[in-house]
Amino acid sequence: MATPSDRAVWDTLLDAARRVHRAHPVLSGFCAFPTDLTAQPVTRTRLPAADLFATETGLYSDQFAELRDAFVAAGSLANWQEAYRDTDIGQDFRQRFGYYCLIGENGAFASDQMRAWVVYMPVHLWYTWHHHPAEEIYLTVAGEAEFMRQGAPDVVLRPGETSAHASNQPHAMQTHDHPVMAYVIWRDKFGGPLVLSQH
Ligand code: ZN
């Protein structure tokens, strides 16, 4: 059972995400913020990236400081996920890449309308090419990263900027001298797998 204070942390985060999402024309045009949300219990897990996230100092953001801080605060309560567990994605990625769910499986809220996660990458980390059936948008909340999409120019995205990925369009990310925190949403095909691309 979550304690009332845990639930308050999640509610604060949800409110911050809702405000940012609804105020952002690209996000709200892609998918309306869910109206069917229900709270669900979260099993806490800890991965190495969660500790890096808790002590990260490089996530600059003026306009989204409230959402950034809410994602950090909930990080100590979250079910951190291990991506690509059964692949050869590499030790550095396993040790330093982090994400947890806000809305969806393992997240603090359930919805049939949308999925939402936070993704965190420390400096100088490569997230190799991957794809999935779901249509997706990344919003850079804090820090910055270089975003790559098959068929599009590589771009460095800073707070407020987005990268949209069509169904099964391969994409990748690289952090350079700054870490990045991104709010990631799916609007459909929720069950689909994450697949490493042959690129
Ligand atoms: Zn993706």
Residues whose N, C-alpha, C, O or C-beta is under 5 A from the ligand:
A	BS01	ZN	E136
